[in-house]
């Protein structure tokens, strides 16, 4: 018997093996604020994993996002941040945070997956597949909270490092996303940069790739340029409320998008063609 939050229809096409196991005994906890008993172990685990590379926000940023709840608005978007801890027998199994975004003037929802950290003993068990599906339900619920139809189109978005043969951990994360059916927005067309999370005076934007799941349309091989711009605008609207304007401006200036003759941007398997990516 599986917990109620595990919705089989939300699994990505390549994550169907997650149905093969009995997940009873796992509990999902949504952290509400900094006084929550799970906040400290969750944030410390994220910092220990991603802090050195500058890929996790400082603690005060996360606390502000938790405080805003679903009252967060920026640049025509309504946003809702969520920090989740999946635990078993008193220990965390997965730490996951995400932000649902709904634009006032655009159809559908986007859910930005910030981090997904699986404890070593639960890797390659199918548990990560359920966590990749979790944002779909969050997006539906937030659409409804915004007075919109929960069946509107939905995109899941993650910022991930470019493939690098010298970094097995990154390759493993990309391979898992590829196997699940997520695709990378062609980095030869979209040169995306994340703003500096640590706020250093000379902090440079971080070059990353954008990996997406177009829910229910996973087989499509491209996105319209206008949709890619919407994704980037939504991400920067989210970051813009927590980081200095100069950091956002620097990231935008570094994030170039090359126009294509067709007006479409290719979606590629994240690691199957490494020659196309920087640092490969």
N, C-alpha and C positions, 0 to 999 in steps of 0.2 A: 504494500500500500504506500502510495506516495503522498507527500504533503499537498495541501490544497493550492499552494502557490506554484506548483509545477504544472504548467498548462501544456499538454503535449502538442497542440496545434501551433504553439509559438516557437517550437524548436526549429532551428535552421535545418535545411535539407540534409546537411552532412552530420548532424548531431543526433540522428535517430537512435544511435546505440545507447544514448542516455536513458532510453525507455527500458533497457534490459535488466535494470537493477532495482531492487527494493530500497527506496531512500527513506523509509520510516526511521525515525530517530533523529532526523535533521530538523533543525528549527531555524526559521528566518527571522532576524531581528533588524528593525529599521531604527537606526540611531537618531534620537530626537535633538539632543543638544550635548554640550560638553560635560554635563554632569552624569550622562548615561554611563553605566558601568562598562559598556563595550567601546566607548569612544577611545579611551587611552590605548588599549591593546590594538584596536583597529588602526588608529593613526600611526602609532609607533611601528607597526608592521609595514605599512605603506612607506613610511619614511626610510626604514631600514632597507627596503627593496629598491626604492626609486629616488631617494633623496640625493645620493651621490651624483646621479646623472642630471639632476635638476628637473625631473619629470613628475614631481609631486608638489602641490602648493604648500605654502607655510601654514602652520596650524591655525593662525588667526583668520586666514581666508576660508578654511573649511568651517570654522565656527560661525563666521558671518553667514555663509551659505545655509547652514543648518538653521540659524535664527530666522532667516528670511522665509523659509518654508516655501509655500506656493504663492507668496505675495511679491515675489521677485519680478521686476519688469525692467527691460532695457532695450532701447532702440527699436521699439515696435514689437518686441518679443515678450511673451510671458514665459517664465522659467520656473522650474521646480527641481531642486537638488535633493538627492537621496543617497545616504551612506548606509549600506546593508552589510550585516555580518551573518553568514550562514555558519551555524555552530553545531557540534555533535559531541556529546559526552563532556560538556563543559569547556571544549576547546574550539577555537575558530577553525573552520575548514576553508572558507572563502571570504575575502573582503572585497567588496565591489562598490564603486560609487559612480553616479551618473547624473546627468541633468536633462530633463525633458524640456523641449522648447517648442512653443507654438507661436507663430507669427500672426499678428492681427489681420494682415492682408493676404496671407498665402494659405493654400489648403494643406492639410496634413500636419504631422508632428515629426520632429527630429529628436532623437535621444542620443546625447553625447556620452559615450562610455569613457570615463576618465581612467579608471584603474580596475583591474581584475586580478587579484592575487590569490592563488590556490596554494594551500599548505602542501608541503612536499608529499606527505603521506596520502593525499587525495588527488594527486595528479594522474592523468591517464586512466581515470576511473569512469569518465562520462559526466562527472559533476560540473566541470567547466561548461559543458554544453547547456545545462540548465541555466547557468548564470548568463550565458550569451543570449538566452531566450527571455530572461527576466525583464530587460528594458522594454520589450514589446507590451507587456501588461502595464508597465508604468506609463508608457506613451498613451495607451488607450484610456487609462484612468485620468490622465491629465487633460486629454482632449475633452472628456466628459466634464471635468471640473471647469473647463474654459467655455462650456456651453456649446461644444462642437460635437460632431458625430464621431464616436469611437472607431468607426470603420474607415475613417479617412486614411489616405496613404501615410506610410511611415518609413523613415530611414533611421537606421542605427549607424552611428559614426564613432570611429575610434582613431586616435592619433597614435601611430606606431613608428618605431625606428625603421629606417631603411635596412634591407637585408645586408648583412655583413658576415661573411664566412668565419671571421675571427670571433664572432659573438654568438655562441650556441644558444644562449637563453633567448635572444631576440629571434633567431631562426626558428626555435621551437614554438614561440608564441605566434609567429607569422604562419608557420606550417599548420598549427591548430586552427587558425582563422581560415586559412585556405581550404582545409579539409571540411570545415563546417559550411563553406559556401560563401564566405565573405570575399569581397573583391577590393583591390586597390585602385584608387583613382590614379590614372596614368601620371607618374611623377615627371615624365618628360614634357607634359603639358601643364601640370599644376605643381609649382614649386612652393609648397606650403611651409610656413614657419610658425612655431608656437612662441608666444611671448616669454620673456625671461621670468621664471617663477620666483626667483630668489631676490629680485629687486636690486641687484648690484648696479652701481652707477654706470659701469661699462658692460653690463650684461648684454650679450648678443642673443637674438632670437635663435631658437633651436630648430634646425631643419628636420621635419618629420614627414611621413607619408599619411595620407588619409585612407582609411580602410572602412568600407561601408557594407551594410546589408540592406538592400532595397526589399523590404518585407513583402513577400508574395510575388515578387518580380525578380527573384534571385538569378534567373537565367539570362537576364538582359545584359548585353555586352557594353553598354555605354549609358551615360547620363547627359542630358542637355547642359550646355555651358551655363545656362541661367540657373539650373538647379545646383550646379557646383558652386556658383557664386553665392547662392542662398545658404549653402552649407557653411562656407567660409564666413559669410556675414554673421550667421547665427553664432558660430564659435567665438568670433571676436566681440559680439554683443555680450556674450556670457563672460568672457575674460575682462571686458572693459569696465565692469563694475568693481573689480577687485585689484586691478593692476594700473600703474601710472599710465597716463595718456602717451607718454613718450615710448613706453614698452609696446603698447598696442600699435602705435604709428610705425615703430621700427619693424615689427612683425609684418604689418601690412605692406610696408615698402619692400620687404624681402620676399613676400609671397606673390610671385608672378604667375600669371596664367596666360598661356600662349593660345591665341585664337586658332580654331581648327576650321578647315574648309566646310565641313559638314555641320558645324555648330554643336557637335557631340564630342564628349570626352570619353575615351576608352576606359573600361573597367578591366583590370588584369588580375590574374592569380598572383597573390602577394609574393611568392618566392619561386615560382616555376620558371621564370625567365629573368634570372638575376642580372644578366648583362644590361638590362634596361635601367637598372637602378643605380643611384650613387653609392659609392663605398662597397660595391659588390666585388 
